[in-house]
Amino acid sequence: MGNLYNDSRFRLIIFANIASSIGSGITMIAIPWMLVSSDNGNTVFGYISICMTIINFLITPFIGNLVDKMNRKKILLISEFVCFLFLMLFTLIGFIGLPYEVWQYTIIYMIGSLYYTIYFPTMFALNQEIFNKDQYKALNGTMEVQSQLSSMIAGALASILLVKWDLHYILLLDVLSYAAAIYFYMKLPYMGKPIDKKGETNKTRVSEGLRYMMIRPTMFVFLVFSIMPFIGVMITNYLFPVYLRDVLKASASAYGIESMIYAFGAIIAGMFVPILARKIGNEKTIIVSVITYTIAISLIVLVNLPVYLSLMFFIAVGNSGARVARNTFLMDQIPNEIIGRVDSLFRSIGLLFRIVLLALFTQLVSSDLIIYCFIILSGLLIVASGFVVLSWKKGFQLKGDRKIELSKGETT
């Protein structure tokens, strides 16, 4: 672990992530709040979320293929630079005195969403590639702490800036954060693997992740349903602002406080989940985390604002705990040359779930039935918890009954 923290590559990645996460985090808190606060904003934001989820669903397999073929540092630099240019344009619009409209909020939200769609699988594959296997638990835990500490700072700043600053000043902060991230990534000493030039992107290449998992059916079921807390978080990114405003009658500052509490819980998970995983294993840690998230989300509709905010801690622990342990499990089991496509497979499945749920929940929210959204989400999480436990008890086997020795980290 000490070697990890002394590694200059690790420090540069952390600094770059902190810079971009704080700026983009503030913007991605501010924009949803402004959208839901506009005329007919709840429905508009719901449809925007659905459209972006569909777009991300369509491009995710190709991003996974790109991650496995292209220099991963270059992918990160290109995505940071594109975001920098677009947000600079919208910042200038505000500084010259033009008012922001819903379509501009929409484009800014799309930029942030597409950035995350590219960033997460690329960073995941890059980390697996350049760090050692015995560092994965500490690496994923520390990355979670960094990510959520940045979110906590973003939430704290957003709760203040939303009532103090105009949007163009918030966007300027985001622009500066992307510029800092570009600087740190450029300093990263990484040459990357040789690019595979034997063929162009095609259906066979893109679907390689699915073919790899189909001979590991029980592991596939385990990994599909263990992603449900993350899907829940993505869905509640739409539900929580509406629930806070319309049901709990909270202000914009409460939304920022919610983000801070969530980040605090995720930081705690990032610090202690690697320790727990070393004691009981990644699989049991995933199970405990999924069940924790399920219980917390199921209580949301039964409580008042103070308890609601307290539950954010346990929601964060459940989601982040599952993510840290699950990422370590994937890094241990999946070869780096195919990690982008396998990771994109599960991201695509998660996005498909989100498309269906967002379509349903947008209609329910527009009919003032948001409570039913949480009831449905709770039911799905209970089912997912059951499948996670059952698939783990059955054991992970290749077709043909060749046992995968998880403790030895085989990737056959």
Secondary structure by P-SEA (a helix, b strand, c coil): cccccccaaaaaaaaaaaaaaaaaaaaaaaaaaaaaaccaaaaaaaaaaaaaaaaaaaaaaaaaaaaacccaaaaaaaaaaaaaaaaaaaaaaaaacccccaaaaaaaaaaaaaaaaacaaaaaaaaaccccccaaaaaaaaaaaaaaaaaaaaaaaaacccccccaaaaaaaaaaaaaaaaaaaaacccccccccccccccccccaaaaaaaccaaaaaaaaaaaaaaaaaaaaaaacaaaaacccccccaaaaaaaaaaaaaaaaaaaacaaaaaaaccaaaaaaaaaaaaaaaaaacccccaaaaaaaaaaaaaaaaaaaaaaaaaaaaccccccaaaaaaaaaaaaaaaaaaaaaaaaaaaaacaaaaaaaaaaaaaaaaaaaaaaaaaacccccccccccccccccc
